[in-house]
Amino acid sequence: MSGDDPRRVELAERLAAVEQRVARACEDAGRDRSQVTLVVVTKFFPAADVRLLAGLGVRDVGESRVQEALAKAQEDALAPWPAPAGERLTTHFIGQVQTNKAAAVVGWADLIHSVDRPKLVRALDRAAQAAGTVQGVLLQVDLEDGADAGRGGVRPADLPALAELTAGSEGLDLAGLMAVAPRGADPDAAFARLAELAAEVRASYPGAVVVSAGMSGDLEDAVRHGATHLRVGSAILGARPGVR
Ligand SMILES: *Cc1c(COP(=O)(O)O)cnc(C)c1O
């Protein structure tokens, strides 16, 4: 173990702090830590960081831009290095997907968190079938209900129809729901609403068990409301360079 690489030390400390937050949130919620997957969002950070994180035991990584995800994959950041043979990182695509990038995202992602419209469902279904795979997808719900169209997501009223279309797509596996808490709103209320919607979807599609919610600032609220996947970036990697 090379404990002297300062970036590695920094990532290890931040990861440990987040792990502690997750563990405490699980304890407070009466949930087992194993029910919650920590997805480390590495967008805007280099492949070298992904490798360091893998070395620190991270097994789930998230990216939000197709070109960047593919570039890192080419740099072997997602190869089974330095994990034991047979283990590799699980890849989560969490950003908005253009339909013309459907095949690329299917080729990269184990789970796509951000499916929010029929046209995209059809494009991903075609891409998955062409690739001979069944692609796991989450439906991203717009908890602002259209108030801020910029962040994507299906309006709650349109969720049942989108779930039906997805569940009926041979190339897709409807694995659950994802949401981002609305800016400036109470994440507790937002994730309570998401939990209700997730329960409604599960009533019709029992396999749709994933609830992807919670980021650096609100992961405790998400755990309290049943999140199975947290998407944490800046609390582990630091402030993102440049954009945002
Ligand atoms: C960037 C991003 C995250 C991570 O956000 P942090 O606040 O840095 O933890 C989570 N989810 C989505 C959809 C993102 O785009």
The ligand as an SDF file (V2000), in Angstrom:
LIG
                    3D

 15 15  0  0  0  0  0  0  0  0999 V2000
  -23.2730   14.9810  -10.0600 C   0  0  0  0  0  0  0  0  0  0  0  0
  -24.4360   14.1670   -9.6550 C   0  0  0  0  0  0  0  0  0  0  0  0
  -24.4770   13.5610   -8.3900 C   0  0  0  0  0  0  0  0  0  0  0  0
  -23.3990   13.7610   -7.3340 C   0  0  0  0  0  0  0  0  0  0  0  0
  -23.6090   15.0040   -6.7200 O   0  0  0  0  0  0  0  0  0  0  0  0
  -22.7260   15.4840   -5.4680 P   0  0  0  0  0  0  0  0  0  0  0  0
  -23.5200   16.5910   -4.8940 O   0  0  0  0  0  0  0  0  0  0  0  0
  -21.4120   15.9010   -5.9990 O   0  0  0  0  0  0  0  0  0  0  0  0
  -22.6210   14.3440   -4.5260 O   0  0  0  0  0  0  0  0  0  0  0  0
  -25.5620   12.7670   -8.0980 C   0  0  0  0  0  0  0  0  0  0  0  0
  -26.5640   12.5770   -8.9890 N   0  0  0  0  0  0  0  0  0  0  0  0
  -26.5690   13.1450  -10.2000 C   0  0  0  0  0  0  0  0  0  0  0  0
  -27.7030   12.8910  -11.1320 C   0  0  0  0  0  0  0  0  0  0  0  0
  -25.5050   13.9600  -10.5670 C   0  0  0  0  0  0  0  0  0  0  0  0
  -25.5160   14.5300  -11.7890 O   0  0  0  0  0  0  0  0  0  0  0  0
  1  2  1  0
  2  3  1  0
  2 14  2  0
  3  4  1  0
  3 10  2  0
  4  5  1  0
  5  6  1  0
  6  7  2  0
  6  8  1  0
  6  9  1  0
 10 11  1  0
 11 12  2  0
 12 13  1  0
 12 14  1  0
 14 15  1  0
M  END
$$$$
